[in-house]
Amino acid sequence: MKTDCGYLRNGMFVEPTATNGKFKPCCLMFSPNKNHTSDTVEEQIGLMNNPEYLYENFKDDVCYKCNQQEKINSTSGARIDSLKTVIKNHIKPGQVTFLQVAFSAFCNFKCLYCGPHSSTEWNNDVEAMTKQNIMFDHMQIKTTPQETFVREKETINDLKKLDLSELREVGVFGGEPFMTRHLDEFLNILVEKGNPKNIIIQINTNASVFPKDNIINSLLKFDTVDLRISGESVGGLAEYIRNGLIWDTYNKNINKWKQLSQEYSNIELKLHMAHCVYNINKLQETEEWLLDNKLEPYNAFVRDPDYTDARKILSVKHIKECVDRIKKLKTEAIREPTIKFLTNNYYNQEALSNYRDFTQKLDNIRGTSLQKVNSELYNWTFLE
């Protein structure tokens, strides 16, 4: 049982811009073909009951991310924690316990490690690249802002078919969730078809917009609102990595969430940190800001595209410099996992070349400058 996965048996993730099926067990599964995804909720529930649909069979390919994460922390993680929930509540295979929904790719940011698969804001950059004959394999327009509205409605109709009586955990991703036009209807479905007092709802937000009162009122009905505010850097570097972010607006909205969490105990705030090559040498600055704001960190590590993975781009010398700095951090929850992540060195010249190519070309298109916001990283990766 310990080698199984709660998501494979009881999970459903709705893709924002699916090309190989609209549904799969979780957001972490890499699904390059139709063998592990479904076009309908009925098909996906069928896979949940397939005895061959096992983590042991998938851990080296489609479930690679969990496999890697468990090398950093062998006692917890998405797979292990989900299995604990299933066992604790005696939930049978095929019953939806974990629901993850990325309604669409409708977003107002274009983060460096993201792309048009999850953000329509990338479309203009992709069009500019195309005009200049700049080609990156994953940089292809997947959907338009207009089409995302239809995709959201399709998702709502699919979710209405589900039995949510055993629902325990919900993840709401984007795009940007608080820009979702059907978010209010979605929350009402969870309340009506599930038991909100048994449900933890996780929402990942870029904190660019603050939701209206009706959304807040719905969220207060759930056992826990795990609100994860995306961010792994501060000031100009944050605006560079998360293109579209306005630092002052970001901080104002975080303060609103902090006030709300003080008033309502079911709202818990975390800083969802996506550690990548662009921020890894500046974690001390981020930690100072995090501690000042009394936010709890949640670590994620960017492994692809290859030009965003710090381990593949930075030399052994510069990795050591980063590790030495990270050892001085006060926050163990950031310090220890990040050191473990960086000690797996995958440095290679092809990834470095891709990083330089991508960074230079995108800076030219956007009118941004890595050298201006992180001169040290620029010197490490372009001049040394």
C-alpha angles and dihedrals in degrees: 000000000000091000093055127090130230092215094054090054101033110012135103127185120188111213120226096215107008122186098169102039133323097244138051134154099266145351093255097059114106106220113183093164143025095264092091103029138065139214095214137035089241091057092049093051087051090056090051088063095046108112090213092056092098136144090228089063095045107035096098097050126009092022093042094122094061090044090055093044092053090056086063095044116012096184102056142022139116095296098042095043092048091051090052090054093051093049094045093052097038092235118176124228113270096034111116107241100150119045121182119182129187097180096196144320091267104138142141097214132073105199118195095243094043129071145187091297088074105019130047088196087077091065096087092052091048090052090050090050091050092052089053093045091245110153129192116170097230095041101093125125108254102179143350127242088251093053092051091069090060091046090054092053091049089053092051091051091050093050092052088066094060129097102230098176091112095042113138107158132033127186120196115194137162165118082310111325096209090057090057110120093208100043094110092054091047093054090049090054091053091050094046100041099033138037105259092196088065095046131094110199119200119198123186111205135174088215093233093123132032116219126245123256095262090060092048091049091053092049091054089066093067127089092238135002107205099196111191115193111202115234141119103167141035140236119346094358090055090052089049097049094040098040108204095038118125107202097212093049090046092055093045092054092046089054089053090053091047091054091048092049090053090053097044119040095203092068112087122183127212134172106233103211118198101195112208139153092276096061106023096097093050103055093118091066092048092049092053090053092045093052092047089054094043092232125158114232126232115192127218124170123215112225102163148083085043093233091065097052108101092205091059097044107040123073122239088258093055094042088055090050090053093046091050090054094045090053087065094056116116095215111083092191089064099031104053102042092044093052090050090049094051095047089070097083116200098161113163136164095232093059091047090051091049090049093052092046094048095043095048096045095045092047089054092050096044099037090236130132129215088190090060098049100033109017093166093058090045091054092047096050105031108027109030 
